Amino acid sequence: MKERFAGYYRPTDEEFNKIWSSCYFVLDTNILLDLYEYTPKTREDFIEVLNKLSDMLWVPYQVALEYQRRRLDTISNHEEVYEDIKRIRSRFKKSSGLTKDEFIIKIDKMLEDIETQLAVEFSDYPKISGEDKIRDEITSLLNGKVGECYDNIKLKEIYKEGETRYEERTPPGYKDGKGHYGDLVIWLQIIDKSKHDQKPIILVTDDRKEDWWWIHKGQTIDPRPELIQEFKSKTENQQFYMYKPDKFLEHARDFLRLEIEQDIIEEVGAVSLASRKTEQYAQIANIMKGVEINKLYIDQTIDTINKINNNYINAINSIAPAIIAANRAGERLAEMKKFAELTRNITNNNMRIIQSATRAKSMSFDEYESSSEENENELNDEL
């Protein structure tokens, strides 16, 4: 039973001890990029742990390639978020009538704290066109530990296989979308390495998608059973397992008796849980934009609705005598059509404005600014 359905059984303690003592630790691309997300001390300690495991480290060629391609995006994302938060804070200060609002003052203080913290971090952070000490450390760490690349013929075969696997939702990689087969290339390179060296593999990854993990009712159980089954069948029964980075550090401390501080593990877990620190800051920035948009836009909306309604009421009042007179004369049809049209306009415009306000809640500030002039012209036409 267990032999035929090995993917559904977690290794025993004895099996884990054997895996940890003889495996290759394979780092995914996101683990290398996560090093840019940690505080300097956590990054230093994490790299120290990896250096202690130097003889057991290995990364597929595709991982190293993706790291080189995405490194500058990671750096520029930090810069963009930093500048974005500064711009938002400046807008808050310039927004008339908002600076005295207690809630806005609290938000401004929070933005100020974030801006101060980021300024400290950015003082020694890699620049796009400058020195990158983090890459220097990664280069040293992985010297001689990067696999060979596949040639174009092999890659074309994998991409063709990837199309079939995507259609059949065969892990890994189908969650990345059709035509994106980087995860599949990484997976097959890991299998080839294990088969060639006859060693088990532990993959350390920050990928949380269901095409890597067996997830049941929101709870991550283990690696996908299909992955374990495929790995064993293609590597002459070698073992495969995966850890998220904080769990990897916990087990490295337990299995390998390494000294790793708990606060380091917690920070690694926090960054992993939030996906990226830059995404955390970007989310804060978007929330701040939403507060600013909604406070300004809803105030404008309420005022505009009142103006439009007053104009319609005045118009209705002005034609009411004509409606009565036309009714008495038996010629009410045309005037009643005008009345019906006006009442429909009230309803339609109020609904449109409410929908616009609702839509603004999910708009970025730039999207709002680009559409606000058009909205204003439409409203002025109604007035």
Secondary structure, DSSP 4 states (H G I P E B T S, - for coil): -TTTTGGGSPPPHHHHHHHHHH-EEEEPHHHHHHTTTS-HHHHHHHHHHHHHTGGGEEB-HHHHHHHHHHHHHHHHHHHHHHHHHHHHHHHHHHSTTTTT-HHHHHHHHHHHHHHHHHHHHHTTS--TTS--HHHHHHHHHTTT-BPPPPPHHHHHHHHHHHHHHHHHTPSSSGGG-TT--HHHHHHHHHHHHHHHHT--EEEE-----TTTEEEETTEEEEE-HHHHHHHHHHTTS--EEEE-HHHHHHHHHHHS-----HHHHHHHHHHHHTS-HHHHHHHHHHHHHHHHHHHHHHHHHHHHHHHHHHHHHHHHHHHHHHHHHHHHTT--HHHHHHHHHHHHHHHHHHHHHHHHHHHHTT--HHHHHHHHHHHHHHHHHH-
